[in-house]
Amino acid sequence: MRPQQQEAAGPGDAEDPWKECMDTAVQLALRAGEVIRNALTKEKRVSTKTSAVDLVTETDHFVEELIISALREKFPSHRFIGEESTSAGPHCSLTNSPTWIIDPIDGTCNFVHRFPLVAVSIGFAFQKELEFGVIYHCTEERLYTGRKGHGSFCNGERLQVSKETDISKALILTEIGTKRDPATLKLFLGNMERLLKCQAHGIRIMGSATLSLCYLASGAAEAYYQFGLHCWDLAAATVIIREAGGVVIDTSGGALDLMSCRVVAAGTEEIALLIARELQTINYGRDDED
């Protein structure tokens, strides 16, 4: 079943200055998703980036180029932050210009192993404020969209976060990250232990940050946290969560800094702040560092 698209842009489209941009993002996400689905079961050429577990394939590069080239042709004055092009060297900075923030395949390790939790993520910011996000779960053909002030949807059905405030009744999601040195692993496991001692129902690792955040937006989990999460993983999902009634903050408990490589998201502020207080910081630097 093809995802419903008409509802995704939300109400007030006639006066929406970013309607054309969002409609274009939806079309490109669906197109990219088809490419990824077709490539999922085929042999892949796999390379590494920052570590032996930070993987990239030819499909990552192909999909990012497909999306950015189409957007650049239609919106030549806009700026772009893409995971693979940033990894290749260009400085990653968020300015006041209209900016597309793109993860061509979120869950590349899943993709390499044919594990079906893979997604395309396209976020958009103007004057450093996130305006909309589009995430497409390729294998399930589930289209998640969020537009500031217009709500968030999955295949046209409105999303709503869980309103649980008690962490002892919460399911929490996270990711391992690419650093595997002993000191980082000790901090990572220590953070899980701290939250389990709070009697959380459980902690899940899905292998796709964007889809984990979409599950949070849909009410299937109460919270998510991670150190090492990049702006291209977070931009689209942040809009979707906030428009579903959730909160997205820094691990310090303060306002989200999209470039800080750290985040806590939850259905309620109570759970978000409790998790932030429990976490020990794992330093992954910043996306906008040279």
N, C-alpha and C positions, 0 to 999 in steps of 0.2 A: 504494500500500500504506500503510495506516494504521500509525503507529508503535506498537510494542508498549509498553504502559504498566505492566504488572504488575511487571516486574523493576526498573523505574526507581527505586522507593522503596528498594530494597535489602533485606537480611535484617533480622530483628528488628523487623518493623513493629509487632507487638503491644505492644512496650514502647517504641516510638519516640514521644516527646512531640510531634514535629513532623510525624508522618505525615499528619494531616489537612491541614496547611498545604501540604506538598509535593504531595499528591494534587490539591489545589485549584489549585496553581500549574501542574501539568501540564495539567489540563483547560483553564485559562484561556490557557495558551500555545498549545495546539492551536486553541482558538476564535479567538484573535487572529491566528494564522497563516492561518486560512482567510479572514479579513477582508483581510489583506495580500495574499494570493495573488489574490483577486478584484479588488483595487484596482491591482495591479501594472501591468496593461496599459491602464488607463484614464487619461484626462486628469487632471492633478493641479494643485491650487492650491499653488504653492511660495512660501514666504517665507524670509527669512534671519534669523539671530539675531546672533551675535557678529561675523560677517564675511560677506562675499559668498559664501563657500564653506561656511558653516555653515547647512545647509538644514533646513527643517521643512515638513511638509505637513499638510493637514487629517486625513490618516489617522493620522499620529503622535499628534495630539491625541485623535482618536476612540479609538484602541487603548489609549492610556494611561488614559483615562477609563473605558473598558470594564473594564480590569483592576483599577484602583484602586477603582472603585465596587463591584465584586463582592467584592473582598477586604474593604473597609470594612464592608460589610453583614454578612459572615460573621465578621470579626474586628475588632469596633469599637474595641477597646483598643489595636490595633497602630498603629505609625507607618509613614509612607510617604515614600520618596525616589524621585521620578520625574523623568526627564530634562526633559520639557516643562513640568511644573508648577514645577520648580526654575528653569528658564529664565525663567519668568513672574514670579519674584520671591521666593518663600518661601525662608527661610534653610535651607541644606542642612547638617544635622548628624546624626551618628551617635551615639545614646545607648544606654543599657543596655536599653531597651525592645525588644520584638520589632519588627523593622523590615524592611519589604519594599523592595528596591532594584531599580527597574524601568527598562528601556530598551524602549519600545514598538516601535520599529523601529531596529535597529542596522544601519547601512548605508543611511541615508536618501538619500545621493547616488546610490547604486546603485539604490535604489527609484525615484527620480525618473527615472533614465535607463533603467529596465527591465532593469537588469543584475541577474541572479538571486541574487546573494549578499546576502540580507537575512534578518534573524533577529529573534525576540523573546527578550528576556533578563529573567529574574525571579530575583533573588537574595534570600536571607533571612538576617538576622543577629539574634542575641540576646546581650545583654551584650557587644556590639561584636565578637562572634566569628561568622564566617560559618558557617552551619549547612548550607545546601543551595543548589543552583542548578539552574535549568531554562533551557535554551536551545533554541529550535526554529528550525531552518533551514526557512523556510516553503516555498520552491519545491521543495526536495528531500524534504520531509516527513521530516526526520531530527531526532529528539528526543534531545538530550543532557541527561543528568541526573547530578548528583553529590550525595551526602549524606555529611557528615562521619562517618568511620568505617565507611561502608557501600560504598565504591567508587563508580565512575562508569561510565556506560553510554551507548551510542548505540543506540536502538531495541532495548534489552534486551541488547545484547552489551557485555561488559565492555571498557573502554578501558585502554590501556597506552601510556605515553609511550615515545619512543625513549630508549635508554640510551647513546647515543653521547656520548663525552666529548671528542672531538677536534673543535675548531671547523672544521678544514680539511675535515671530512666532514659539515658541518652545512648545512641549509637554514634560513634565518632569515626571519622575517616581521616586518613593521612597518606603520605607517600614517603618512601625511604630517602630519596635524594641520591645524588651521584657521588657524594663523598663517602668512602668506605674505610677510612683510616681508623685505627682503634679509638682515638679520642672522640671522633665524631660519632662512631657507633655507640660508644658509651653514653653520650648525651642523648642520642636518638632513642635508645632503649630505656634510658632513665626517664625521658618524657612520657613514654608509653606506660612505664611502671607507675609514675605519679598519677596519671589519669585513671589507670585501673584501680589504684588504691582509693580513688574517689568513688569507686563502685559503678563506673560507667558500664553499661550493658556489654559493650564490646568495642574493639577497634578494628577497622577494616582497611586494607591496602588494595586498591583497585588497579593501579598501574596507569591510570589516566586521571590527572588532576582535574581537567575540565569536566569530565563526566562525573567524577565524585562531587564536584561543586553543583552540577546540575541535579544530581540525586538529592543533595541538600535542599536545593531550591524547590524540588517537588515534594519534600516532606518525608523522603525515605530514610533520612538520617538527620541527626540534630546538629552536628558540628563537623568542622574540618579545620585542620591546622597543618602548616608545613613551613619548614625552612628550606630555601633553595628553589622556591617557586618563582618563575620568571614572569615578567609583565605580559608576555604573549600567552602564558597559561591562565592568567588571572583576569585580563581586561574584560573579555566578553562575559565571563562567568560572574564577575562582580555586579554588572548591571542586572543580569538575570536573577541573582540572589536578592539584591536590594528591591527589585520590582516585585519579587514574590513575598516581600515582607521581612526579609532577613537582614542581618548585619554583617559587614566585612570590615575588619579592623586590623591594626598592627599587632604583633605579638606582645608589644609593650602595653597594650590596652588603649593606645591612642588612635588617632585617625590613620587610615590606610595610606601608605606611601607605595604607589604602584611599582616603583623601581627598587624597593628595599629587599626583595627576594624573601619575604616572610609574611605570613598572613594567619589570621584566625577568622573563620566564618562560622556563623551559627544562625539558627532560626530565631533565637532570642538573645538580647544583650546580656542577660544574666549568665547564660552558659558561655558565651563568648568571653566575658571578662573573667570568669572562673578559670577557664582553660588558659587564658593569657597569664594569669597569676601563677599557674603551676609550671609553665614551660621554662626550661633552661635554654638560653639562646645558642643556636648553632650558626656560626658566621659564614655566610656564603658571599659576602661582599654585596655590591649593588649592580644592577643592570646598566646604570649610567656612569659607572667608573671606567676610566681608560684602562 
